[in-house]
Every structure is written in C-alpha cells, then in structure tokens.
Amino acid sequence: MSDQKKPPLPHDFLPPVPSFTVVSDDVTPEARLKDAQVHAGGNLSPHLRWEGFPSGTKSFAVTCFDPDAPTGSGFWHWVLFDIPADVTELPAGAASGDMKALPAGAVHVRNDYGTRDFGGAAPPAGDGPHRYVFTVYAVDQEKLGPDGEVSPAVVGFNLRFHSLARAQLIGVYEVPAEG
C-alpha cells in the first residue's frame, strides 16, 4: 500500500460541516497505535474526549474506519451512536469487554468483525501502514433513528443528514511482512 495512492478518507464523500476537537490519551495523531488498540493486543477501545461542538448538539456518534483495508470498501472497526449530549468523554475500554463504562442509551452496530464493540487494528502482514480514522459526530437529534441491527453503512447514511459537525483523529498501524 505504501507505494500506491492512499484511498480517500470516509468524510471526503460527505458534505462539509464544521469541525471541533477530539483528543485521546491513547491515540496520537498520525502516530502508531498502541498495542492496546490492536486486535491481537489488548483490543481495547481508546480513550476519547471532545470539545468545541455546536450548541445545538443533541447526541454524538463515534466511529473507527480503516480506509486502507484491502476490501474495496474499507473496514469498520467501531460504530457507536445515540451517545447523550452531556457525555463528552469515553474512557479507554468503554466499548470493549463488559462495556460498563458506555453511556446509557448508546447503541452499537456490528463492526466488520461481526461484533457489537470496538475491534482493534489488524491489517494484513506486509500490506503497509493503515490509517484508523476515529470520528466523533455532533448529531442534531437525541436518537439517530436506526437500531442496533443495521449495518455501518445505514448509520453513515443517517449521519450524513444529521451531522452538525465532525471531529477526527487518525492513528496508523502496520504489520511487517513475514519472513
């Protein structure tokens, strides 16, 4: 992948909206993900904290997408929505294990691993660096509309029409070629 043109980011296809700030104790912008956020490592959702979103925000959604996955359609690692508007931080591991730290009412849909949680980075060996795009969406409704049975694409469709603003943080991970 490193000698090829990188696929576009998921937001490149969406109408522009204002941005706000998302930071993490676990993900450093454009730097290698920690082992805790790797599928074969800790497989823990990272800490995320956001601020500066529009005053009309009624809920949030959080996603993690790998546009560099060799699938032709990327790979969804995490899709969580209906996070109450008064929640502006998710602790590390909130979307992993027993999920006791998830806010009441938040809804997960299946990621591309087929599970309703955060699934860590797992690019194929030798495929080059993959970008993991963590996005927080400020949403104009308390409930986005879909339930936990829809696909990430349906959630993305709804977010396209109900996002007031977006914040993004990109981490990178690579597995060296074997042998």
PLY file of the C-alpha trace (Angstrom):
ply
format ascii 1.0
element vertex 179
property float x
property float y
property float z
element edge 178
property int vertex1
property int vertex2
end_header
0.00 0.00 0.00
2.87 2.40 0.73
3.78 2.84 -2.96
0.15 3.25 -4.02
-2.11 6.25 -3.73
-3.99 6.18 -0.42
-7.77 5.73 -0.66
-9.80 8.78 0.29
-10.97 9.27 3.84
-14.63 8.48 4.56
-15.53 12.15 5.04
-14.25 13.09 1.59
-17.60 11.93 0.19
-19.78 13.84 2.65
-20.92 17.47 2.61
-18.57 19.74 4.54
-19.57 20.54 8.11
-17.75 22.49 10.83
-15.11 20.68 12.84
-14.44 20.50 16.55
-11.71 18.92 18.66
-11.21 15.30 19.67
-8.18 14.20 21.69
-7.10 10.92 23.21
-4.77 9.62 25.89
-4.32 6.52 23.68
-4.19 7.75 20.07
-1.61 10.29 18.95
-2.44 11.98 15.62
-0.70 10.29 12.67
1.35 8.07 15.04
1.42 4.29 15.51
-1.50 2.90 17.53
-0.64 1.42 20.89
-0.81 -2.35 21.31
-3.94 -1.89 23.44
-5.81 -0.75 20.29
-4.62 -3.71 18.20
-6.91 -6.71 17.73
-4.20 -9.22 18.70
-3.06 -6.95 21.54
-5.42 -5.51 24.13
-8.28 -4.94 21.65
-9.48 -2.02 23.81
-11.36 0.99 22.55
-9.24 4.09 23.08
-9.95 6.95 25.43
-11.59 9.83 23.52
-12.53 13.33 24.72
-14.16 16.06 22.63
-14.99 19.75 22.92
-15.96 22.75 20.83
-19.00 21.13 19.19
-22.05 23.22 18.21
-24.50 24.30 20.92
-27.41 22.58 19.13
-25.83 19.13 19.55
-28.37 16.61 20.89
-26.22 13.44 20.78
-22.92 12.06 19.50
-21.75 9.15 17.39
-18.26 7.63 17.37
-16.77 5.52 14.59
-13.44 3.98 13.65
-12.84 3.18 9.98
-9.82 1.80 8.09
-9.99 3.16 4.51
-6.82 1.23 3.62
-8.21 -2.27 4.24
-7.81 -4.42 1.11
-11.55 -4.92 0.68
-12.58 -2.32 -1.88
-14.86 -0.81 0.76
-12.63 -0.26 3.78
-13.26 -1.84 7.19
-15.48 -0.61 10.03
-13.85 -1.21 13.43
-16.36 0.66 15.58
-19.80 2.24 15.17
-21.48 3.70 18.26
-24.31 6.26 18.27
-27.02 7.82 20.45
-24.39 8.93 22.96
-26.14 11.54 25.15
-25.15 15.17 24.52
-23.85 15.59 28.07
-21.23 12.86 27.51
-18.00 14.33 26.14
-15.55 11.58 27.00
-15.28 7.81 26.70
-12.69 6.09 28.90
-10.31 3.52 27.45
-12.05 0.16 27.14
-15.58 1.64 27.29
-16.55 -0.23 24.11
-14.74 -3.45 25.00
-15.38 -6.32 27.39
-18.35 -5.78 29.73
-18.91 -2.24 28.38
-19.99 -0.98 31.81
-18.40 2.40 31.02
-20.62 3.02 27.97
-23.22 5.75 28.48
-26.81 4.58 29.00
-28.72 4.56 25.72
-25.67 4.35 23.44
-26.14 1.87 20.59
-23.52 -0.31 18.89
-23.97 -1.87 15.47
-21.90 -4.76 14.22
-18.44 -3.82 13.04
-16.84 -5.67 10.13
-15.59 -8.33 12.54
-19.28 -9.09 13.12
-19.29 -7.98 16.77
-21.01 -5.08 18.53
-17.95 -3.46 20.10
-14.61 -1.94 19.21
-12.44 -4.23 17.09
-8.77 -3.29 17.08
-6.36 -2.82 14.20
-5.41 -5.96 12.28
-4.02 -5.13 8.84
-2.59 -7.99 6.77
1.14 -8.56 7.19
3.13 -6.66 4.57
0.18 -4.52 3.43
1.85 -1.31 4.55
0.55 1.24 7.02
-3.20 1.51 7.50
-4.97 4.63 8.77
-7.52 4.24 11.57
-9.91 7.18 11.39
-11.62 7.83 14.72
-14.51 10.25 14.19
-16.86 11.91 16.65
-20.04 13.30 15.11
-22.17 16.02 16.73
-25.73 14.99 15.87
-28.86 17.16 15.63
-31.16 14.51 17.19
-31.16 12.68 20.52
-31.83 9.41 18.68
-30.28 8.97 15.25
-33.07 6.64 14.13
-31.65 3.19 13.36
-31.39 0.39 15.89
-28.50 -1.96 16.62
-29.46 -4.32 13.78
-28.48 -2.07 10.87
-25.14 -2.00 9.05
-22.47 0.67 9.50
-23.48 1.99 6.06
-27.03 2.71 7.28
-25.65 4.56 10.30
-23.36 6.52 7.97
-26.31 7.37 5.73
-28.20 8.78 8.71
-25.14 10.67 9.94
-24.78 12.27 6.52
-28.12 14.03 7.05
-27.89 14.70 10.80
-24.29 15.76 11.49
-23.82 19.28 12.73
-20.04 18.91 12.95
-17.28 16.26 12.93
-14.01 15.77 14.76
-11.41 13.29 13.56
-8.27 11.70 14.90
-6.15 9.36 12.77
-3.80 6.71 14.11
-1.65 4.38 11.99
-0.76 0.71 12.31
1.26 -1.71 10.20
2.22 -5.37 10.46
5.59 -6.05 8.78
5.83 -8.69 6.09
6.60 -12.15 7.41
9.94 -13.78 6.72
0 1
1 2
2 3
3 4
4 5
5 6
6 7
7 8
8 9
9 10
10 11
11 12
12 13
13 14
14 15
15 16
16 17
17 18
18 19
19 20
20 21
21 22
22 23
23 24
24 25
25 26
26 27
27 28
28 29
29 30
30 31
31 32
32 33
33 34
34 35
35 36
36 37
37 38
38 39
39 40
40 41
41 42
42 43
43 44
44 45
45 46
46 47
47 48
48 49
49 50
50 51
51 52
52 53
53 54
54 55
55 56
56 57
57 58
58 59
59 60
60 61
61 62
62 63
63 64
64 65
65 66
66 67
67 68
68 69
69 70
70 71
71 72
72 73
73 74
74 75
75 76
76 77
77 78
78 79
79 80
80 81
81 82
82 83
83 84
84 85
85 86
86 87
87 88
88 89
89 90
90 91
91 92
92 93
93 94
94 95
95 96
96 97
97 98
98 99
99 100
100 101
101 102
102 103
103 104
104 105
105 106
106 107
107 108
108 109
109 110
110 111
111 112
112 113
113 114
114 115
115 116
116 117
117 118
118 119
119 120
120 121
121 122
122 123
123 124
124 125
125 126
126 127
127 128
128 129
129 130
130 131
131 132
132 133
133 134
134 135
135 136
136 137
137 138
138 139
139 140
140 141
141 142
142 143
143 144
144 145
145 146
146 147
147 148
148 149
149 150
150 151
151 152
152 153
153 154
154 155
155 156
156 157
157 158
158 159
159 160
160 161
161 162
162 163
163 164
164 165
165 166
166 167
167 168
168 169
169 170
170 171
171 172
172 173
173 174
174 175
175 176
176 177
177 178
